């Protein structure tokens, strides 16, 4: 006698996990969770350099740089920038990443030495956003002429 063919009961799908739901929502809304480190590290690095201004130069590289004065801070930034350029021209990707990090660190030391806060730079970048570099540069001579010829009462 042949066995009667039994239908298997339909399996219920498990409820989606919260992570899957969040991912679907982000995809739908067009928002992506940042993967890995973000530019916020620059604000934190500025805070670290600020906190080391008055530290013992023997114990802190930032304190040592800052204790040498503005000219040395600027010179060190320039040296790091040149090293970055060399690696870029040579096409050494990994070395360029490392030298770029050095440049950003030394730029932040330069900001601290000059009394600048990152927000000032971020504001300037925000104001320039959406303006063509070509148009901005073309406007510079006109602005300089206008300022030179303006009489101040």
C-alpha positions as a Markdown table, in Angstrom:
| # | Residue | x | y | z |
|---|---|---|---|---|
| 1 | Unk | 0.0 | 0.0 | 0.0 |
| 2 | Unk | 1.4 | 3.4 | -1.0 |
| 3 | Unk | 1.9 | 5.9 | 1.6 |
| 4 | Unk | -0.3 | 8.9 | 1.3 |
| 5 | Unk | 1.7 | 12.0 | 0.5 |
| 6 | Unk | 1.6 | 14.3 | 3.4 |
| 7 | Unk | 2.3 | 18.0 | 3.0 |
| 8 | Unk | 4.8 | 19.4 | 5.2 |
| 9 | Unk | 3.5 | 22.2 | 7.3 |
| 10 | Unk | 4.7 | 25.6 | 6.1 |
| 11 | Unk | 7.6 | 26.9 | 8.2 |
| 12 | Unk | 7.3 | 30.2 | 9.8 |
| 13 | Unk | 10.0 | 32.6 | 9.0 |
| 14 | Unk | 11.9 | 33.8 | 12.0 |
| 15 | Unk | 11.4 | 37.5 | 12.8 |
| 16 | Unk | 14.1 | 39.6 | 11.4 |
| 17 | Unk | 16.8 | 40.6 | 13.8 |
| 18 | Unk | 17.0 | 44.2 | 15.1 |
| 19 | Unk | 20.3 | 44.7 | 13.2 |
| 20 | Unk | 18.7 | 43.7 | 9.9 |
| 21 | Unk | 15.7 | 46.0 | 10.6 |
| 22 | Unk | 18.0 | 48.9 | 11.3 |
| 23 | Unk | 20.0 | 48.2 | 8.2 |
| 24 | Unk | 16.9 | 48.2 | 6.1 |
| 25 | Unk | 15.7 | 51.5 | 7.6 |
| 26 | Unk | 19.0 | 53.1 | 6.9 |
| 27 | Unk | 19.0 | 51.9 | 3.4 |
| 28 | Unk | 15.4 | 53.1 | 2.9 |
| 29 | Unk | 16.2 | 56.5 | 4.4 |
| 30 | Unk | 19.5 | 56.9 | 2.6 |
| 31 | Unk | 21.6 | 57.1 | 5.9 |
| 32 | Unk | 24.6 | 55.0 | 6.3 |
| 33 | Unk | 26.3 | 54.2 | 9.6 |
| 34 | Unk | 29.9 | 55.3 | 9.4 |
| 35 | Unk | 32.2 | 52.4 | 8.9 |
| 36 | Unk | 35.4 | 52.6 | 11.0 |
| 37 | Unk | 37.0 | 55.8 | 12.1 |
| 38 | Unk | 35.7 | 59.2 | 11.1 |
| 39 | Unk | 37.1 | 62.8 | 10.8 |
| 40 | Unk | 36.0 | 63.3 | 14.4 |
| 41 | Unk | 39.4 | 61.9 | 15.3 |
| 42 | Unk | 40.8 | 65.3 | 14.3 |
| 43 | Unk | 38.8 | 67.1 | 17.0 |
| 44 | Unk | 39.9 | 64.5 | 19.6 |
| 45 | Unk | 43.5 | 64.9 | 18.5 |
| 46 | Unk | 43.3 | 68.6 | 18.8 |
| 47 | Unk | 42.0 | 68.1 | 22.4 |
| 48 | Unk | 45.0 | 65.8 | 23.2 |
| 49 | Unk | 47.5 | 68.3 | 21.8 |
| 50 | Unk | 45.8 | 71.1 | 23.8 |
| 51 | Unk | 46.0 | 69.1 | 27.0 |
| 52 | Unk | 49.7 | 68.5 | 26.4 |
| 53 | Unk | 50.7 | 72.2 | 25.9 |
| 54 | Unk | 52.0 | 72.5 | 29.4 |
| 55 | Unk | 53.1 | 68.9 | 29.9 |
| 56 | Unk | 56.7 | 67.9 | 30.5 |
| 57 | Unk | 58.6 | 68.1 | 27.1 |
| 58 | Unk | 60.5 | 65.0 | 28.1 |
| 59 | Unk | 57.2 | 63.1 | 28.4 |
| 60 | Unk | 55.2 | 64.4 | 25.5 |
| 61 | Unk | 56.1 | 64.9 | 21.9 |
| 62 | Unk | 53.5 | 67.6 | 21.5 |
| 63 | Unk | 54.8 | 69.5 | 24.5 |
| 64 | Unk | 58.3 | 69.2 | 23.1 |
| 65 | Unk | 57.3 | 70.6 | 19.7 |
| 66 | Unk | 55.3 | 73.4 | 21.3 |
| 67 | Unk | 58.2 | 74.3 | 23.7 |
| 68 | Unk | 60.5 | 74.9 | 20.7 |
| 69 | Unk | 58.5 | 77.9 | 19.5 |
| 70 | Unk | 56.3 | 78.8 | 16.5 |
| 71 | Unk | 59.2 | 78.8 | 13.9 |
| 72 | Unk | 60.1 | 75.2 | 14.8 |
| 73 | Unk | 56.5 | 74.1 | 14.9 |
| 74 | Unk | 56.0 | 75.5 | 11.4 |
| 75 | Unk | 59.3 | 74.0 | 10.1 |
| 76 | Unk | 58.3 | 70.5 | 11.3 |
| 77 | Unk | 54.9 | 70.9 | 9.6 |
| 78 | Unk | 56.7 | 71.9 | 6.4 |
| 79 | Unk | 59.0 | 68.9 | 6.6 |
| 80 | Unk | 56.1 | 66.5 | 7.1 |
| 81 | Unk | 54.3 | 68.1 | 4.2 |
| 82 | Unk | 57.3 | 67.6 | 1.9 |
| 83 | Unk | 57.6 | 63.9 | 3.0 |
| 84 | Unk | 53.9 | 63.5 | 2.1 |
| 85 | Unk | 54.4 | 65.0 | -1.3 |
| 86 | Unk | 57.4 | 62.8 | -2.0 |
| 87 | Unk | 55.3 | 59.6 | -1.2 |
| 88 | Unk | 52.4 | 60.9 | -3.3 |
| 89 | Unk | 54.7 | 61.5 | -6.3 |
| 90 | Unk | 56.4 | 58.1 | -5.8 |
| 91 | Unk | 53.0 | 56.4 | -5.7 |
| 92 | Unk | 53.7 | 54.7 | -2.3 |
| 93 | Unk | 50.1 | 54.4 | -1.1 |
| 94 | Unk | 50.8 | 53.0 | 2.4 |
| 95 | Unk | 53.6 | 55.5 | 3.0 |
| 96 | Unk | 51.3 | 58.3 | 1.8 |
| 97 | Unk | 48.7 | 57.3 | 4.3 |
| 98 | Unk | 51.3 | 57.3 | 7.1 |
| 99 | Unk | 52.7 | 60.7 | 6.0 |
| 100 | Unk | 49.3 | 62.2 | 5.6 |
| 101 | Unk | 48.5 | 61.3 | 9.3 |
| 102 | Unk | 51.8 | 62.9 | 10.2 |
| 103 | Unk | 50.9 | 66.1 | 8.3 |
| 104 | Unk | 47.5 | 66.3 | 10.0 |
| 105 | Unk | 49.0 | 65.8 | 13.4 |
| 106 | Unk | 51.6 | 68.5 | 12.8 |
| 107 | Unk | 49.0 | 70.8 | 11.3 |
| 108 | Unk | 47.0 | 70.5 | 14.5 |
| 109 | Unk | 50.1 | 71.2 | 16.6 |
| 110 | Unk | 50.5 | 74.3 | 14.4 |
| 111 | Unk | 46.8 | 75.3 | 15.1 |
| 112 | Unk | 47.4 | 74.9 | 18.9 |
| 113 | Unk | 50.5 | 77.0 | 18.7 |
| 114 | Unk | 48.6 | 79.7 | 16.8 |
| 115 | Unk | 45.7 | 79.6 | 19.1 |
| 116 | Unk | 43.3 | 78.3 | 16.5 |
| 117 | Unk | 40.3 | 76.0 | 17.2 |
| 118 | Unk | 39.2 | 73.3 | 14.7 |
| 119 | Unk | 35.8 | 74.9 | 14.5 |
| 120 | Unk | 37.4 | 78.0 | 12.9 |
| 121 | Unk | 38.7 | 75.8 | 10.1 |
| 122 | Unk | 35.6 | 73.8 | 9.8 |
| 123 | Unk | 33.6 | 77.0 | 9.5 |
| 124 | Unk | 35.9 | 78.3 | 6.8 |
| 125 | Unk | 35.6 | 75.1 | 4.8 |
| 126 | Unk | 31.8 | 75.2 | 5.2 |
| 127 | Unk | 31.7 | 78.7 | 3.8 |
| 128 | Unk | 33.7 | 77.6 | 0.8 |
| 129 | Unk | 31.6 | 74.5 | 0.2 |
| 130 | Unk | 29.9 | 74.7 | -3.2 |
| 131 | Unk | 32.1 | 77.5 | -4.5 |
| 132 | Unk | 34.2 | 76.7 | -7.5 |
| 133 | Unk | 37.9 | 77.0 | -6.7 |
| 134 | Unk | 38.4 | 78.7 | -10.1 |
| 135 | Unk | 35.7 | 81.3 | -9.4 |
| 136 | Unk | 37.0 | 81.9 | -5.9 |
| 137 | Unk | 40.6 | 82.5 | -7.1 |
| 138 | Unk | 39.3 | 84.7 | -10.0 |
| 139 | Unk | 37.5 | 86.9 | -7.4 |
| 140 | Unk | 40.6 | 87.4 | -5.3 |
| 141 | Unk | 42.3 | 90.2 | -7.4 |
| 142 | Unk | 39.0 | 92.1 | -7.7 |
| 143 | Unk | 38.6 | 91.9 | -3.9 |
| 144 | Unk | 42.1 | 93.1 | -3.3 |
| 145 | Unk | 41.6 | 96.0 | -5.7 |
| 146 | Unk | 38.3 | 96.9 | -4.1 |
| 147 | Unk | 39.8 | 96.8 | -0.6 |
| 148 | Unk | 42.9 | 98.9 | -1.7 |
| 149 | Unk | 40.7 | 101.6 | -3.4 |
| 150 | Unk | 38.1 | 101.8 | -0.6 |
| 151 | Unk | 38.4 | 104.9 | 1.5 |
| 152 | Unk | 37.9 | 104.3 | 5.2 |
| 153 | Unk | 36.3 | 107.2 | 7.0 |
